[in-house]
């Protein structure tokens, strides 16, 4: 996997193979999959990545998630098929003993549903 991040454009391209480009398919306004002529994914374009990346329906989602998070990009999934009712974000949560929310600490993770 080859990773290119253009911070100024707030975009990432992940090259999955060296197969020639045949066509592309938009998953939504922020995600596009490029395909080779044999219909295998050859790349993924992600826009507005500073806001986080929805990994639903991405090819090689586990590997892409690891790559994005290793480069400081947050990922999320709508996870409806997993029984959750809303978006699931990889976020940091911190709550004091009195129940007041405070600024997140580094390394503390949780799931908001």
N, C-alpha and C positions, 0 to 999 in steps of 0.2 A: 504494500500500500504506500502510495506517495502522497504526502500532505503538503498543500500550499495554502498559506493563510495571508490574505491581503487585509491588514488591519485597517487601512484607510477606507477600503471599500466595504469593510465589515463582512467579508466573504471568505469562504473556504472551498477549495476543490480537492477532493480525494480521488486519486487515480487508483482504480482497482485492478486494471490489466492494461497491457500494451496493444490490445486489439484495436483496429481502426474504428473510429466513430461511424455509426450508421444512422442513428436517430436518437432523439431525447424525448423524455416524457416528464412533464411537470406533475409532482405530487400535490403541490399547492404553490402559492406565490413565493415561498421561501426555499423550496427544495425541488431539485431536478435530478433525474437519473439519466445518464447517457448510456446507450446500449451499443453493442457490436452487432454485426449483421446476423450472428447466430442467436440473438436475443439475450445474450448474457450481459449483465451490467459491467460497464467499463469505467464508470466514474460517477461521482456524486457532487453536485454543486449545492452549497448551502449559503443562504444570504441572512443578513442581520444576526450573525452568530453571537454578538455580544449580549443579546437578549436570551440566549439559550437555543438549543437545537432540539426539535421534535424528532425522535428516532423511530417513531412508528413507520412501518413499511419501508425502511431503508434496507438495502441489501447489506449483508454482513453487519447487521446492527450492533452485535456485541463487540466486534472488533472496532467499529467506527466509534462506539461509545467510549471504549478504552482510549483510543487515539485522541478524541476530542477532550476528554477529561484530563488526560496527561498533559494537554496543552492549555489547560485552564478554561476550557469552554464547558459551560453547564449543559446538561442534557435533560430531557424530560420525555414522558410518554403520556398519551391520554389514557392508556391502560384500561379502556372500557371492557375489552375482551378478557381482562383479568379479574373482573368483578368490582373494580373501583368506580365510584360514581363521578369523579372529577379528574382534573389533571394531577399527575404525580410528578413532583419536581425533586431533583436532588438538591436539597437546600440545607443550610445550617440552622438549627434551632437552639435557643438557650432560654430557659425559664427559671426565675429565682424561686426560692422556697415559698415566697408569698404569692407566687403565681403571676408575677409581672414579667412580661417579655423584655429582654435586654438585648443589646447588640450581640450578634452571633460570635462565638469563639471559633478560632481556626481548628479544624479537625473534628468538629462535632457535626454529625450528619443526622438527618431524619427524613421522614416522608410525610408530606402534607396531602391529605385526601379531602 
